[in-house]
Amino acid sequence: MLLPSIPATAMTPCQQAAAAEAIPHPRGSRRWRLWELPASTHELLLGLSLAPECLRATVARAIGQQRAVRCVIEGSEVEVFFSVLHDLRNRNVVSEAVHKACSSARRQACQAFAFAFAFALALALAQATGGHGSDSCSTA
């Protein structure tokens, strides 16, 4: 995360905390892994990316595959959520599985948005041309 050079006295406490957690990206890629992000971002990303039942299933599957047993995650949604938040601070089986699930959910959301945008664009084009397509294709 790159922050502009602002004197520390001019920054709010939130900006100072963000600047303190700002770390250079360890790889050449622009994409970050969840465990590479500042811990302050995990709650928002996790809460917006995965439904509680998906999060529980993802964690159970990851732990079950690691231990070669069927795993059932017990506890309330809040307990599971905060347990996963704790695990996202380091690279481990749970953080890798959650990262993969969040990436998949983001990819599906982007595809749905792209489809809706293309449909709206086609509809607007059809309305603009009177529903007859492009005028350059019409015969005289």
C-alpha positions as CSV (number, residue, x, y, z in Angstrom):
1,M,0.0,0.0,0.0
2,L,1.5,3.3,-1.0
3,L,0.6,6.3,1.0
4,P,1.5,9.9,0.0
5,S,4.2,11.6,2.1
6,I,2.3,13.4,4.8
7,P,3.9,14.6,7.9
8,A,2.9,12.3,10.8
9,T,1.4,15.3,12.7
10,A,-1.0,16.0,9.8
11,M,-2.3,12.4,9.7
12,T,-5.3,11.2,11.6
13,P,-4.8,8.2,14.0
14,C,-6.4,5.9,11.3
15,Q,-3.9,7.1,8.7
16,Q,-1.0,6.7,11.1
17,A,-2.1,3.1,11.8
18,A,-2.4,2.4,8.1
19,A,1.0,3.9,7.4
20,A,2.5,1.7,10.2
21,E,1.0,-1.4,8.7
22,A,2.0,-0.5,5.2
23,I,4.5,-3.0,4.0
24,P,6.2,-3.4,0.6
25,H,4.9,-6.1,-1.5
26,P,7.1,-9.2,-1.2
27,R,6.6,-10.4,-4.8
28,G,6.6,-8.7,-8.2
29,S,2.9,-9.4,-8.7
30,R,0.3,-6.7,-7.9
31,R,-1.9,-9.4,-6.3
32,W,-1.7,-9.9,-2.6
33,R,-2.4,-13.0,-0.6
34,L,-4.7,-12.5,2.4
35,W,-1.9,-13.2,4.9
36,E,0.2,-10.6,3.3
37,L,-2.4,-7.8,3.9
38,P,-2.5,-5.8,7.0
39,A,-4.6,-7.5,9.7
40,S,-6.9,-4.5,9.8
41,T,-8.2,-5.4,6.4
42,H,-9.1,-9.0,7.0
43,E,-12.4,-8.5,8.8
44,L,-13.8,-6.4,6.0
45,L,-12.6,-8.6,3.2
46,L,-13.7,-11.8,4.8
47,G,-17.1,-10.4,5.9
48,L,-17.9,-9.2,2.4
49,S,-16.5,-12.1,0.4
50,L,-17.9,-15.3,2.0
51,A,-21.2,-16.3,3.5
52,P,-20.9,-17.9,7.0
53,E,-21.9,-21.3,5.8
54,C,-19.4,-21.1,2.9
55,L,-16.7,-20.1,5.4
56,R,-17.5,-23.0,7.7
57,A,-17.5,-25.5,4.8
58,T,-14.2,-24.1,3.4
59,V,-12.4,-24.4,6.8
60,A,-13.8,-27.8,7.5
61,R,-12.7,-29.1,4.1
62,A,-9.2,-27.6,4.5
63,I,-8.6,-29.0,7.9
64,G,-10.2,-32.4,6.9
65,Q,-7.9,-32.7,3.9
66,Q,-4.8,-31.8,6.0
67,R,-5.7,-34.4,8.7
68,A,-7.3,-36.9,6.3
69,V,-10.5,-37.1,8.4
70,R,-14.0,-35.7,8.1
71,C,-14.0,-32.4,10.0
72,V,-17.0,-30.7,11.5
73,I,-16.5,-27.1,12.6
74,E,-18.6,-26.4,15.7
75,G,-19.4,-23.1,17.2
76,S,-21.4,-20.0,16.3
77,E,-20.9,-18.1,13.1
78,V,-19.1,-15.4,15.1
79,E,-16.7,-17.8,16.7
80,V,-15.9,-19.4,13.4
81,F,-15.4,-16.0,11.8
82,F,-13.0,-14.7,14.4
83,S,-11.1,-18.0,14.5
84,V,-10.5,-17.7,10.8
85,L,-9.6,-14.0,11.2
86,H,-6.9,-15.2,13.7
87,D,-5.6,-17.8,11.2
88,L,-5.4,-15.2,8.3
89,R,-2.4,-13.5,10.0
90,N,-0.1,-16.3,8.8
91,R,0.2,-18.6,5.8
92,N,-1.4,-21.9,6.7
93,V,-3.9,-24.4,5.4
94,V,-6.9,-22.4,6.6
95,S,-5.6,-19.1,5.2
96,E,-4.7,-20.6,1.8
97,A,-8.2,-22.3,1.6
98,V,-10.0,-19.0,2.6
99,H,-7.9,-17.1,0.1
100,K,-8.8,-19.5,-2.7
101,A,-12.5,-19.3,-1.8
102,C,-12.5,-15.5,-1.7
103,S,-10.8,-15.4,-5.1
104,S,-13.4,-17.7,-6.5
105,A,-16.2,-15.7,-5.0
106,R,-14.7,-12.5,-6.4
107,R,-14.2,-14.1,-9.8
108,Q,-17.9,-15.2,-9.9
109,A,-19.1,-11.7,-8.8
110,C,-17.0,-10.1,-11.6
111,Q,-18.3,-12.5,-14.2
112,A,-21.9,-11.7,-13.1
113,F,-21.2,-8.0,-13.2
114,A,-19.7,-8.3,-16.7
115,F,-22.7,-10.2,-18.0
116,A,-25.1,-7.7,-16.5
117,F,-23.1,-4.8,-18.0
118,A,-23.0,-6.5,-21.4
119,F,-26.7,-7.1,-21.3
120,A,-27.5,-3.5,-20.3
121,L,-25.2,-2.2,-23.0
122,A,-26.9,-4.4,-25.7
123,L,-30.3,-3.3,-24.4
124,A,-29.2,0.4,-24.6
125,L,-27.8,-0.1,-28.1
126,A,-31.0,-1.8,-29.2
127,Q,-33.1,1.1,-27.8
128,A,-30.8,3.7,-29.4
129,T,-31.1,2.1,-32.9
130,G,-34.8,1.4,-32.6
131,G,-34.3,-2.3,-32.1
132,H,-33.0,-2.8,-35.6
133,G,-29.3,-3.1,-34.9
134,S,-26.7,-1.0,-36.5
135,D,-27.8,1.4,-39.3
136,S,-24.7,0.5,-41.3
137,C,-26.1,-3.0,-41.9
138,S,-29.6,-1.9,-43.2
139,T,-30.4,-2.1,-46.9
140,A,-31.9,0.8,-48.8
